[in-house]
Amino acid sequence: MNADLHCHSTVSDGLLSPTEVVRRAHANGVELLALTDHDEVGGLDEACAAAQELGLGFVPGVEISVSFAGETVHIVGLGIDHTDPVLLAGLAQVRGGRDARAVRMGEELARVGIRGALEGARRLAGNPALVSRSHFARFLVGSGVMPDVKTVFDHYLVRGKPGFVEHEWARLEVAVGWIRAAGGIAVVAHPARYRLSRADMERLFDRFQAAGGEAVEVVSGAHTPDEAARFASEARRRGLLASRASDFHGEKESPVDLGRCNPLPPDLIPVWSRLPH
């Protein structure tokens, strides 16, 4: 199955509306799509309606920001009831810290001579409650400070750089609990992206599974083939379900388009085998 179970719309930091994401996925041959905006479920009704109109299988999802071992880790929830009050209260709590972080990021960038970044990022955010690093990056590219979003992140928006602001997100076990309360399956998103030691990565998966987490993104737009092989081995060793996802944000920003990821290794159990669709 051509399943793509992690992507973003303008409701968080994507460049396309929920309807446009669904239409692009359908045009690319996706058979099962999950929209997983950051800490937000506001685009799911629109995306679901568009998917039904096109006859595209759709899974309601979300991507929750988690603080772990000094890193921001992302946990995707698939097959959630996006009206669940426990989940909604938790996501509102996570989003509540984003505006204060954005203000501090604007202040830090101003210290190094980049003025108006907060206002610029807010203008680019489709959802005023979700101003992210990507919106700051796009403002800096549009202002001619850097040539592309990746270069902005490398020079300004990661740990140790002028625009990076430390922030405490949800606890791992709490985020997994919200997903499970909403009837969903918790997935560790793009694990190769995290700057974790082997010991911390082991601890991440230990705690994730102890909390009831069930799956890992093996194939991701953020993974090289070697990294996909590494986490395929992790899925086998731990008995985790395997997910496949582009993590698509937009045509000019994402290395992999919707539905264009490599297939999962055939011996793994795909997470969509446990999802209603």
C-alpha positions as CSV (number, residue, x, y, z in Angstrom):
1,M,0.0,0.0,0.0
2,N,1.2,3.5,-0.8
3,A,0.7,4.9,2.7
4,D,2.0,8.3,3.8
5,L,1.3,8.7,7.5
6,H,3.0,11.9,8.5
7,C,2.7,15.3,6.8
8,H,1.8,18.9,7.5
9,S,-0.6,21.7,6.4
10,T,-0.9,25.4,7.0
11,V,-2.6,24.6,10.3
12,S,0.9,24.0,11.6
13,D,4.1,24.6,9.5
14,G,3.1,23.2,6.1
15,L,2.8,25.3,3.0
16,L,-0.5,23.8,1.7
17,S,-4.0,23.9,3.1
18,P,-5.4,20.6,4.4
19,T,-7.5,20.2,1.2
20,E,-4.4,21.0,-1.0
21,V,-2.4,18.4,0.9
22,V,-5.1,15.7,0.3
23,R,-5.4,16.6,-3.4
24,R,-1.6,16.5,-3.9
25,A,-1.4,13.1,-2.1
26,H,-4.2,11.7,-4.2
27,A,-2.6,13.0,-7.4
28,N,0.7,11.3,-6.3
29,G,-1.0,7.9,-5.9
30,V,-1.3,7.8,-2.1
31,E,-3.8,5.3,-1.0
32,L,-3.8,6.0,2.7
33,L,-2.9,9.5,4.2
34,A,-2.5,10.8,7.7
35,L,-2.4,14.5,8.3
36,T,-0.3,15.1,11.4
37,D,0.0,18.8,12.2
38,H,2.2,19.8,15.1
39,D,0.3,19.9,18.4
40,E,-2.9,20.7,16.5
41,V,-5.9,18.9,15.1
42,G,-7.7,21.9,13.6
43,G,-7.2,20.7,10.0
44,L,-8.5,17.2,10.3
45,D,-12.2,17.8,9.5
46,E,-11.3,19.7,6.3
47,A,-8.7,17.0,5.3
48,C,-11.1,14.2,6.0
49,A,-13.9,15.8,3.9
50,A,-11.5,16.3,1.0
51,A,-10.3,12.7,1.2
52,Q,-13.8,11.3,1.3
53,E,-14.7,13.4,-1.8
54,L,-11.7,11.8,-3.7
55,G,-12.1,8.3,-2.3
56,L,-8.7,8.5,-0.5
57,G,-8.2,6.5,2.7
58,F,-7.7,8.9,5.6
59,V,-6.3,8.5,9.1
60,P,-6.7,11.4,11.6
61,G,-3.3,12.2,13.2
62,V,-1.2,14.6,15.2
63,E,2.5,15.2,15.9
64,I,3.2,16.0,19.6
65,S,6.3,17.9,20.7
66,V,8.1,16.1,23.6
67,S,11.2,17.1,25.6
68,F,13.6,14.2,26.1
69,A,17.3,14.2,27.2
70,G,17.7,17.8,26.1
71,E,16.2,17.2,22.6
72,T,12.8,17.9,21.1
73,V,11.4,14.6,20.1
74,H,8.2,14.1,18.1
75,I,5.6,11.5,18.7
76,V,3.0,11.0,16.1
77,G,-0.5,9.8,17.0
78,L,-2.4,7.8,14.3
79,G,-6.1,6.8,14.3
80,I,-7.0,9.3,17.0
81,D,-10.4,10.6,18.0
82,H,-9.5,14.2,17.5
83,T,-12.5,15.3,19.6
84,D,-11.2,13.5,22.7
85,P,-11.1,16.0,25.6
86,V,-7.9,14.6,27.2
87,L,-6.0,15.0,23.9
88,L,-7.5,18.4,23.2
89,A,-6.6,19.7,26.6
90,G,-3.0,18.4,26.3
91,L,-2.5,19.9,22.9
92,A,-3.8,23.3,24.1
93,Q,-1.3,23.1,26.9
94,V,1.6,22.4,24.5
95,R,0.6,25.2,22.1
96,G,0.4,27.6,25.1
97,G,4.1,27.7,25.3
98,R,4.7,28.4,21.6
99,D,3.9,32.1,21.6
100,A,6.3,32.9,24.4
101,R,9.0,30.9,22.6
102,A,8.4,32.8,19.4
103,V,8.7,36.2,21.2
104,R,12.1,35.1,22.7
105,M,13.3,33.8,19.3
106,G,12.5,37.2,17.8
107,E,14.5,38.9,20.6
108,E,17.5,36.6,20.1
109,L,17.6,37.2,16.4
110,A,17.3,41.0,16.9
111,R,20.4,40.7,19.1
112,V,22.4,39.6,16.0
113,G,21.0,42.3,13.8
114,I,17.9,40.5,12.3
115,R,15.0,42.8,13.1
116,G,11.3,42.2,12.5
117,A,11.7,38.4,12.6
118,L,8.8,37.8,15.0
119,E,6.4,40.0,13.0
120,G,7.6,38.4,9.7
121,A,7.1,34.8,11.1
122,R,3.6,35.7,12.4
123,R,2.7,37.0,8.9
124,L,3.7,33.6,7.4
125,A,1.9,31.5,9.9
126,G,-1.5,30.2,8.8
127,N,-2.4,29.5,12.4
128,P,-1.5,32.4,14.8
129,A,-1.3,29.9,17.7
130,L,1.4,27.9,16.0
131,V,4.4,30.2,15.1
132,S,7.2,27.7,14.5
133,R,10.9,27.7,13.7
134,S,9.9,27.0,10.1
135,H,8.0,30.3,9.9
136,F,11.1,32.2,11.2
137,A,13.2,30.3,8.6
138,R,11.0,31.2,5.8
139,F,11.1,34.9,6.8
140,L,14.9,34.8,6.9
141,V,14.9,33.2,3.4
142,G,12.4,35.8,2.1
143,S,14.5,38.6,3.6
144,G,17.6,37.4,1.8
145,V,19.5,36.5,5.0
146,M,20.0,32.9,3.9
147,P,19.4,31.0,0.6
148,D,17.1,28.2,1.9
149,V,15.3,26.9,5.0
150,K,17.9,24.2,5.8
151,T,20.7,26.7,5.8
152,V,18.7,29.0,8.1
153,F,18.3,26.1,10.6
154,D,22.0,25.2,10.4
155,H,23.1,28.8,11.1
156,Y,20.4,30.2,13.4
157,L,17.7,27.9,14.7
158,V,19.4,24.8,16.2
159,R,21.0,24.4,19.6
160,G,24.0,26.6,20.1
161,K,23.0,29.1,17.4
162,P,21.7,32.7,17.8
163,G,18.0,32.1,17.3
164,F,17.6,28.9,19.2
165,V,15.5,29.1,22.4
166,E,15.2,26.3,24.9
167,H,11.7,25.2,25.6
168,E,10.1,22.5,27.7
169,W,7.5,20.5,25.8
170,A,5.3,17.6,27.0
171,R,6.8,14.6,28.8
172,L,7.1,11.5,26.7
173,E,4.8,9.3,28.9
174,V,2.2,12.1,29.0
175,A,2.1,12.6,25.3
176,V,1.8,8.8,24.7
177,G,-1.0,8.8,27.3
178,W,-2.9,11.5,25.4
179,I,-2.7,9.5,22.2
180,R,-3.8,6.3,23.9
181,A,-6.7,8.1,25.6
182,A,-7.9,9.2,22.2
183,G,-7.8,5.6,20.9
184,G,-4.7,6.1,18.8
185,I,-1.4,4.4,18.1
186,A,1.8,6.3,19.2
187,V,4.7,6.4,16.8
188,V,8.3,7.7,17.3
189,A,8.7,10.1,14.4
190,H,11.9,10.2,12.3
191,P,14.2,8.9,15.1
192,A,17.4,9.3,13.1
193,R,17.0,13.1,13.3
194,Y,17.5,13.2,17.1
195,R,20.9,14.0,18.5
196,L,20.8,11.3,21.1
197,S,23.5,9.0,22.3
198,R,23.0,5.3,21.8
199,A,22.2,5.0,25.5
200,D,19.6,7.8,25.3
201,M,18.1,6.3,22.2
202,E,17.7,3.0,24.0
203,R,16.2,4.8,26.9
204,L,13.8,6.7,24.7
205,F,12.4,3.5,23.2
206,D,12.3,1.7,26.5
207,R,10.2,4.4,28.1
208,F,8.1,4.8,24.9
209,Q,7.1,1.2,24.9
210,A,6.6,1.1,28.7
211,A,4.1,3.9,28.3
212,G,2.2,2.0,25.6
213,G,3.9,3.3,22.4
214,E,3.6,0.8,19.6
215,A,5.4,1.9,16.4
216,V,8.4,3.7,14.8
217,E,8.8,5.5,11.6
218,V,11.2,3.3,9.7
219,V,10.9,5.0,6.3
220,S,10.9,8.7,6.6
221,G,11.6,11.6,4.3
222,A,14.3,12.5,6.9
223,H,16.0,9.1,6.8
224,T,18.8,7.9,4.5
225,P,18.6,4.2,3.4
226,D,21.1,3.3,6.1
227,E,19.1,5.0,8.7
228,A,15.9,3.3,7.5
229,A,17.8,-0.1,7.8
230,R,18.9,0.8,11.3
231,F,15.4,1.4,12.5
232,A,14.0,-1.5,10.6
233,S,16.3,-3.6,12.8
234,E,15.0,-1.7,15.9
235,A,11.4,-2.5,14.9
236,R,12.3,-6.2,14.6
237,R,14.2,-6.3,17.8
238,R,11.5,-4.6,19.8
239,G,8.4,-6.0,18.1
240,L,7.3,-2.5,17.0
241,L,5.0,-1.7,14.2
242,A,6.6,0.1,11.3
243,S,5.4,3.3,9.7
244,R,6.2,5.0,6.4
245,A,6.0,8.8,5.9
246,S,7.3,11.7,3.8
247,D,7.0,14.3,6.6
248,F,6.0,16.6,3.7
249,H,5.8,20.3,4.4
250,G,6.0,21.8,0.9
251,E,7.4,21.2,-2.5
252,K,10.4,23.4,-2.2
253,E,11.2,22.4,1.4
254,S,10.8,18.7,1.7
255,P,13.3,16.2,0.3
256,V,10.5,13.7,-0.4
257,D,7.1,14.4,-1.9
258,L,3.8,12.9,-0.6
259,G,3.7,9.2,-1.4
260,R,7.2,9.0,-2.8
261,C,9.0,7.3,0.1
262,N,10.7,4.0,-0.3
263,P,8.6,0.9,0.6
264,L,8.9,-0.7,4.0
265,P,10.9,-3.9,4.3
266,P,8.4,-6.7,3.6
267,D,9.0,-8.6,6.9
268,L,7.9,-5.7,9.1
269,I,4.3,-5.3,10.3
270,P,3.0,-2.0,8.9
271,V,1.3,0.2,11.4
272,W,-1.6,0.7,8.9
273,S,-2.5,-3.0,9.4
274,R,-3.8,-2.0,12.9
275,L,-5.6,1.2,11.7
276,P,-9.2,1.4,10.6
277,H,-9.4,2.8,7.0
